[in-house]
Structure formats: structure tokens, C-alpha cells
Amino acid sequence: MVPHSWRRRTPALLAAALLLATAMAPAQTPGGGAKADPLNPQAEVPALRHDSALARYRQVGEPLPLGWKEANDTAARIGGWRAYAREAAAPASSAAPKPPGGSPR
């Protein structure tokens, strides 16, 4: 059952929604002017544009991408490809790998 107060408000809410929809209807037509003739191959049409929804997507906590030069410098600083190979060959139960060339601080 619908409460009495809702029965009294429903016509007013419906009227307000219809009024708002009627006011927004002209905003739905692009340009608001005359439409181009679909049979005219010379008709002016707007250029197509696609903006990907995923273009600016970043995962939570994902670091900003590095430039190739910074990535190469970081890889060289930690020992190059050999450091990555040691990390991949290490058993899964071990803690973080020790940095090459000395004891950890």
C-alpha cells in the first residue's frame, strides 16, 4: 500500500518531471538548425570523434609511467637484467632480494 502522503505528492512530482523533460527536449538536437540532406553527398557533416573511456584509466596505487630513459637508468642501477633473472629464480618463500654489490643498509 502506498502511504497517503505519497498519493498526494505523486501528481505534483509527475507534473514536475514532465515539465523538466519538456524543457530539456530542445537540448537533445545538435545544432538546433536544419538537418543535412542524407541523399546529398556534398552535405556538411560534423567530423567523427572518439574519446576512449579508458584513455586516462590508472589502477589504484599504480605508479605513473616512467620515460624509457629513467626506466633504463633504474634497471642499470639495480644490476640490469641479471638482477631480474636472480629475482625470478629465487624461491617464493624468500624475503625481498638483497641489492647487488653490497650489504643492505
Secondary structure, 3 states (H helix, E strand, C coil): CCCHHHHHHHHHHHHHHHHHHHHHHHHHCCCCCCCCCCCCCCCCCCCCCCCCCCCCCCCCCCCCCCCHHHHHHHHHHHCHHHHHHHHHHCCCCCCCCCCCCCCCC
